[in-house]
Amino acid sequence: MGRRLFACFRRGSSSSSRNEVHANEKTNGTVVEASAEGPVLVELFSSQGCVTSPAAELLLSRLGRGDFQLDAPVIVLAYHVDYWDYMGWKDPYGSSLSTVRQKAYVEALRLDTMFTPQVVVQGRAQCVGNDEDTLLSIIAGAPRFPAPTFQANFQRPTSESLQVTLTGALRSKVDNNGVNIMVALYESGLVNDCPAGENKGKVLSNDFVVRKLEKLCTVKDVSAKKTVSGTVTFTLWDGFNSSKCSLAVFVQNNSYQILGSQNFQLPNDI
């Protein structure tokens, strides 16, 4: 894909691109149950190779910490894309899978350009990621859905893997078109020196960074109360620290719209 299809929004750039579309286990399992309140899912597409991404990262960190008085709780996920890696600095958290996910949103929202930093809210509306006023306005107007009632069982089959079994109800009826239940393992409190590229000389802080994203299952024709269950296994990275990591579960239809989400803290002893 040619560079002309990408953009890195500088400070003061227009946000006119906004689109509002109303195994055998070695340890015992630990069970955690999350809140039943339905949050709004906020997804950031970012890169350490983009000069304006650090401002968006700071804004989303504040959002996830609860610095803004919002009517709805939020779940923040940050996907680091890899298409700016050629600019002199390879993002250590960049992933082609994050780029693929962003491209899917570009197509679903009928946008002309893939850019960073970009925020997508509930899979339905998007804006430039460092545009605080627009972002808060989109969140305030976002549709909300009941949170699933999953319980999470965490296991460590090996020292290099984390297994998560989820069981619960979606609390929303699913029709014939079906939905995918996605599970994101994300990490906060990441700090890196950036010795090259557009952010050369800066110390970059990143929170809510999606390290792994897996599909739990696909379901069709289920009632809001029907029990759904599945298991995902994540391959862990060097330096994995459960105290810095959390888990987000979200329900997504074929148009990439979010129909419910839930958040879990990982047990410290896992």
Secondary structure, DSSP 8 states (H G I E B T S, - for coil): --GGGEEE--TT---TT-EE-----SS--EEEE---S--EEEEEEE-TTSTTHHHHHHHHHHHHHT-S--SS-EEEEEEE-STTGGGS---TT--HHHHHHHHHHHHHTT-S-EEESEEEETTTEEEETT-HHHHHHHHHH---------EEEEE-SSTTEEEEEEEEE-SS-B-TT-EEEEEEEEE--EEEEE-SSTTTTEEEEE-SEEEEEEEEEEE-SB-TT-EEEEEEEEE--TT--GGGEEEEEEEEETT--EEEEEEEE--TT-
